[in-house]
Each structure stands twice: as C-alpha cells, then as structure tokens.
C-alpha cells in the first residue's frame, strides 16, 4: 500500500517567520517547521515550534501527521543533530 505522496520528495525545514519583530514583544521570534513537496513546491504540513533548537522534536511529530508511505524524506543538518 502506498500513500498519496509516494515517489515524491518531502523536505521538512524550520524557518523564522518574516515580518515578526521579537524584540518589541519581549520574545525570541516565531519559528515554524514546514514539510514541502519539492516537485510541486507545495507545503503539506506545518508545525509551530518554541525555538530553533526544538525543530528536531517537531519534525517527527509533523511527519506522523502526513501520509509519507513510499515518499523520500530529506532533512537538512539542523534536523539530523542530537
């Protein structure tokens, strides 16, 4: 059995939202993790994270929400560290 994204490449990556001024509100910024299908340039999932260092914890949770059976998942260096 294969999923809807079978044969596609999914690229989870964390980003800080543009236009968000963390100093004016006393916080460090708004970070999200996106799961993009590179062939179609479409975001299939998104999760808010509390900081850049929590990206590694958010990636597995995000991938559990998406049907990735048969897909190839490519993670950058930030997502591979311990």
Buried (B, 14 or more C-beta within 10 A) or exposed (E): EEEEBEEBEBBBBBEEEEEEEEEEEEEEEBBBBBBBBEEEEEEBBBBEBEEBEBBBEBBEEBBEEBEBEEBEBEBEEBBEEE
